């Protein structure tokens, strides 16, 4: 009995401002190029950033500009490889819902978009408010219904 070839249509990659997230995006794009799939990059905002926006300490437009740099970088990587990419931004924290955290945002997005595969950055735990995916990667690995590659 021969194995069925892997079929991928959409690969999800959560990104933040870390080098590890960019590396994960590079892997996602390489896999997408190999399998003729599309990539969706979701920029997940962490607790410190969300609280600062809600408290008016940080200008939401400044956060959006920083996020655009991240998604533009990922889009450039995909374009160079000839891979179709879409992007979105999501709050990975809520002051009103304990169930909203970076890992749940990634998995909810994967389900909403009907992703076939997820590539997550494996990151060192740092205190940089722009780097929030370290805890999310572990959660995604534990609870995803899709195959997950941690890089």
C-alpha angles and dihedrals in degrees: 000000000000123000119249112248116249112263119201128177103162131023120194121210121181112212138189133167096291130110088232091060091053089050089051089051090052090054092047091052093047091051091046091051090051094049101033091246134144125239129224116195116198117197106212118204117213133226097266093052095044092048091048091051093047092048092047092240092121125041111243089217091057090052090048090051091051090048091050089058089056096047092042090055092051091045090052091052091051094045092052089055094045092244122145111238138186126187139201140175126226138179108245092197139044132195089210103043126053089192094066113089135134095271094050090047091054093048093044090051091048090054095044092051094039091235117192097202138016128209114197129187115240103217139182112247107256135167094237106123090215093060108069107138100090094090091037092059092059092048092048092049090052100044111024118119089202125071110272130206116199114200 
